[in-house]
């Protein structure tokens, strides 16, 4: 079975940081508008995709690479007791707790097919159709994530620590303040992924070292609506360059900071 990364509190909190920070800034400078600026939105667009690919939002962590072959059976090659070429359906259900501060429940369903080279007893990759819903609480707000993935993943080296990725992903990322009924965010994202290269293995963060994605985004923040189309180019330095609305932003995927360039 493919690995899943349990939600990490630092990344969950990072999801809301951009919007929370902007809200505080605007409260001090312009009490008539709560609409986030483009820098804030660019960070959210990049982080939503990045955290979906690395499994933080409850889906498969593509950076975990590919399963290891255990051997052959009379029915043909098997991988972790899964016959190559066979589509496997798997329910998803687990809970996470980070101390007493961040708690979540993840449910969903995945369907995947392992692709193999039966002559050399090696895995070539897998095809994944995955859907997860995450509902949880964190200090000061509740969160609700819906992730749907349709990926083709292929190995690029013999150790399965570098893989290619193409496909589509949609997500709805929502947060709501537990202290103010007027403070909430919801963003719907549609991504088309091309030429992604992803590096990662046990004990090390997943890194997107290359790849481009086209996106369509619709969102609301505190009742204010926005809508954008654009592109993302991922860099091998944990950064992503976003182009939309006639502007270009560089987003640090580890800190969430976005800078217009």
C-alpha positions as CSV (number, residue, x, y, z in Angstrom):
1,X,0.0,0.0,0.0
2,X,1.2,3.5,-0.7
3,X,2.3,5.6,2.3
4,X,0.4,8.5,3.6
5,X,1.8,11.4,5.6
6,X,0.0,12.3,8.7
7,X,-0.9,15.9,9.0
8,X,1.8,18.1,10.6
9,X,0.8,21.0,12.8
10,X,3.4,23.3,11.4
11,X,2.0,22.9,7.9
12,X,-1.6,23.1,9.0
13,X,-0.8,26.4,10.8
14,X,1.1,27.6,7.7
15,X,-2.1,27.2,5.7
16,X,-3.8,30.0,7.6
17,X,-0.8,32.2,8.3
18,X,-0.9,34.1,5.1
19,X,-4.6,35.1,5.4
20,X,-4.3,35.8,9.1
21,X,-1.3,38.0,8.7
22,X,-2.9,39.9,5.9
23,X,-6.1,40.4,7.9
24,X,-4.1,42.0,10.7
25,X,-2.2,44.2,8.4
26,X,-5.3,45.5,6.7
27,X,-7.1,46.1,10.0
28,X,-4.3,48.5,10.8
29,X,-4.3,50.2,7.4
30,X,-7.7,49.9,5.8
31,X,-10.7,49.0,7.8
32,X,-13.0,49.1,4.7
33,X,-11.4,46.1,2.9
34,X,-10.7,42.6,4.0
35,X,-9.8,41.2,0.6
36,X,-6.4,39.6,0.5
37,X,-3.7,41.1,-1.8
38,X,-2.1,39.2,-4.6
39,X,1.0,38.3,-2.7
40,X,-1.2,36.6,0.0
41,X,-3.2,34.7,-2.7
42,X,0.0,33.6,-4.5
43,X,1.3,32.0,-1.3
44,X,-1.9,30.2,-0.7
45,X,-2.1,28.9,-4.3
46,X,1.5,27.5,-4.1
47,X,1.2,26.1,-0.6
48,X,-2.2,24.4,-1.4
49,X,-0.5,22.4,-4.2
50,X,2.7,21.8,-2.4
51,X,1.1,20.5,0.7
52,X,-1.2,18.3,-1.3
53,X,1.6,16.7,-3.1
54,X,3.7,16.0,0.0
55,X,0.7,14.5,1.8
56,X,0.3,17.1,4.5
57,X,-3.4,17.5,3.7
58,X,-4.1,13.8,4.0
59,X,-3.4,12.4,0.5
60,X,-0.5,10.3,-0.7
61,X,3.0,11.8,-0.3
62,X,4.5,11.4,-3.8
63,X,7.9,12.0,-2.3
64,X,7.7,8.6,-0.5
65,X,8.8,7.2,-3.9
66,X,7.6,3.7,-5.0
67,X,6.9,0.4,-3.2
68,X,9.6,-2.3,-3.0
69,X,9.0,-5.5,-4.9
70,X,8.7,-8.6,-2.6
71,X,8.8,-11.2,-5.3
72,X,6.7,-13.0,-7.8
73,X,3.7,-15.3,-7.3
74,X,1.9,-17.9,-9.5
75,X,-0.4,-15.1,-10.6
76,X,2.5,-12.9,-11.7
77,X,4.6,-10.2,-10.2
78,X,3.5,-8.7,-6.9
79,X,4.4,-5.5,-5.1
80,X,3.7,-5.3,-1.4
81,X,1.2,-8.1,-2.0
82,X,-0.4,-6.1,-4.8
83,X,-0.4,-7.7,-8.3
84,X,1.2,-5.6,-10.9
85,X,-1.4,-4.2,-13.3
86,X,-4.2,-4.8,-10.9
87,X,-6.3,-1.8,-9.7
88,X,-6.6,-1.8,-5.9
89,X,-9.3,0.1,-4.0
90,X,-8.4,1.3,-0.5
91,X,-10.5,3.2,2.1
92,X,-8.8,6.0,4.0
93,X,-9.7,6.7,7.6
94,X,-7.5,8.0,10.4
95,X,-7.1,10.7,13.1
96,X,-4.2,12.8,14.0
97,X,-3.3,14.8,17.2
98,X,-0.5,17.2,17.8
99,X,-0.5,17.7,21.5
100,X,-3.7,19.4,22.6
101,X,-3.6,22.0,19.9
102,X,-4.2,20.5,16.4
103,X,-6.6,17.6,15.9
104,X,-8.0,16.2,12.6
105,X,-10.0,13.4,11.1
106,X,-9.1,12.2,7.5
107,X,-11.5,10.1,5.5
108,X,-11.6,9.1,1.8
109,X,-10.8,6.6,-0.8
110,X,-8.0,5.7,-3.2
111,X,-7.6,3.6,-6.3
112,X,-4.2,2.8,-7.7
113,X,-2.5,0.6,-10.2
114,X,1.2,-0.5,-9.9
115,X,3.0,-0.5,-13.2
116,X,6.0,-3.0,-13.4
117,X,8.7,-4.4,-15.7
118,X,8.0,-8.1,-15.2
119,X,11.2,-9.1,-17.0
120,X,13.5,-7.2,-14.6
121,X,11.2,-7.4,-11.5
122,X,11.2,-3.7,-11.1
123,X,8.5,-1.1,-10.6
124,X,8.0,1.5,-13.2
125,X,5.4,3.6,-11.4
126,X,1.8,3.8,-10.5
127,X,-1.5,5.5,-11.5
128,X,-3.4,7.0,-8.6
129,X,-7.0,8.3,-8.2
130,X,-7.3,9.7,-4.7
131,X,-9.9,11.6,-2.7
132,X,-9.6,12.8,0.9
133,X,-11.6,15.0,3.3
134,X,-9.9,16.4,6.3
135,X,-11.8,18.1,9.1
136,X,-10.0,19.5,12.2
137,X,-9.3,22.2,14.7
138,X,-6.3,24.3,15.6
139,X,-5.7,27.2,18.0
140,X,-8.2,30.0,16.9
141,X,-9.7,28.3,13.9
142,X,-11.3,25.2,12.3
143,X,-10.2,23.8,9.0
144,X,-11.7,21.7,6.2
145,X,-9.7,20.3,3.3
146,X,-11.0,18.4,0.3
147,X,-8.4,17.0,-2.0
148,X,-8.9,15.1,-5.3
149,X,-5.9,13.7,-7.2
150,X,-5.4,12.0,-10.5
151,X,-1.7,11.2,-11.0
152,X,0.6,9.2,-13.1
153,X,3.9,8.7,-11.2
154,X,7.0,7.1,-12.7
155,X,10.4,6.3,-11.2
156,X,13.5,8.3,-12.6
157,X,16.2,6.4,-10.7
158,X,17.0,2.9,-9.4
159,X,16.5,3.8,-5.8
160,X,12.9,5.2,-6.3
161,X,13.9,8.5,-4.6
162,X,13.3,10.6,-7.7
163,X,10.0,10.4,-9.5
164,X,8.1,12.2,-12.2
165,X,4.5,13.3,-11.9
166,X,1.8,14.5,-14.2
167,X,-1.9,14.7,-13.9
168,X,-4.6,16.9,-12.3
169,X,-5.5,17.9,-8.8
170,X,-8.4,19.9,-7.3
171,X,-8.8,21.1,-3.8
172,X,-11.0,23.2,-1.5
173,X,-9.1,24.7,1.4
174,X,-11.3,26.4,4.0
175,X,-10.7,27.9,7.4
176,X,-13.0,29.7,9.9
177,X,-12.1,31.6,13.0
178,X,-13.4,30.2,16.3
179,X,-13.4,33.7,17.9
180,X,-15.0,35.8,15.2
181,X,-17.9,34.8,13.0
182,X,-16.9,37.3,10.3
183,X,-13.4,35.8,9.7
184,X,-13.3,32.9,7.2
185,X,-11.5,31.9,4.0
186,X,-12.3,29.3,1.3
187,X,-10.3,28.7,-1.8
188,X,-11.1,26.3,-4.7
189,X,-8.1,25.3,-6.7
190,X,-7.8,23.4,-10.0
191,X,-4.3,22.4,-11.1
192,X,-3.0,20.7,-14.2
193,X,0.5,19.3,-13.6
194,X,3.2,18.8,-16.2
195,X,6.9,17.6,-16.1
196,X,7.1,17.4,-12.3
197,X,10.2,15.9,-10.7
198,X,9.9,15.1,-7.0
199,X,12.7,14.1,-4.7
200,X,12.2,12.7,-1.2
201,X,12.7,9.6,0.9
202,X,12.3,8.6,4.6
203,X,13.5,11.1,7.0
204,X,13.8,14.0,4.5
205,X,11.3,16.5,3.3
206,X,9.7,16.1,-0.1
207,X,11.2,18.5,-2.6
208,X,9.7,19.5,-5.9
209,X,12.8,20.2,-8.0
210,X,11.0,20.9,-11.3
211,X,7.6,21.2,-12.8
212,X,4.9,23.5,-14.1
213,X,1.3,23.8,-13.2
214,X,-1.6,25.8,-14.7
215,X,-4.2,26.8,-12.2
216,X,-7.7,28.2,-11.9
217,X,-8.5,29.6,-8.5
218,X,-11.8,31.0,-7.0
219,X,-11.9,32.1,-3.4
220,X,-13.5,34.2,-0.7
221,X,-12.1,35.9,2.4
222,X,-14.4,37.4,4.9
223,X,-17.1,37.7,2.2
224,X,-14.8,39.3,-0.4
225,X,-14.5,37.2,-3.6
226,X,-11.5,36.8,-6.0
227,X,-10.8,34.7,-9.1
228,X,-7.5,34.1,-11.0
229,X,-5.9,31.9,-13.7
230,X,-2.2,31.6,-14.1
231,X,0.9,29.3,-13.9
232,X,3.4,28.0,-11.3
233,X,7.0,27.1,-12.0
234,X,8.6,25.1,-9.2
235,X,12.3,25.6,-8.5
236,X,14.9,23.2,-6.9
237,X,15.4,25.5,-4.0
238,X,12.0,25.0,-2.3
239,X,10.5,28.0,-4.1
240,X,7.8,28.5,-6.7
241,X,7.3,31.3,-9.2
242,X,3.7,32.3,-9.9
243,X,2.4,34.4,-12.7
244,X,-1.1,35.8,-12.7
245,X,-3.0,39.0,-13.0
246,X,-0.1,40.6,-14.9
247,X,2.3,40.1,-11.9
248,X,5.0,37.6,-10.9
249,X,5.6,36.4,-7.3
250,X,8.3,34.1,-5.8
251,X,6.9,32.0,-2.9
252,X,9.1,30.2,-0.3
253,X,7.4,26.9,0.1
254,X,9.0,26.3,3.6
255,X,8.1,29.7,5.1
256,X,5.1,30.8,3.1
257,X,6.6,34.2,2.3
258,X,5.7,35.6,-1.1
259,X,7.6,38.4,-2.8
260,X,6.6,40.2,-6.0
261,X,9.5,40.2,-8.5
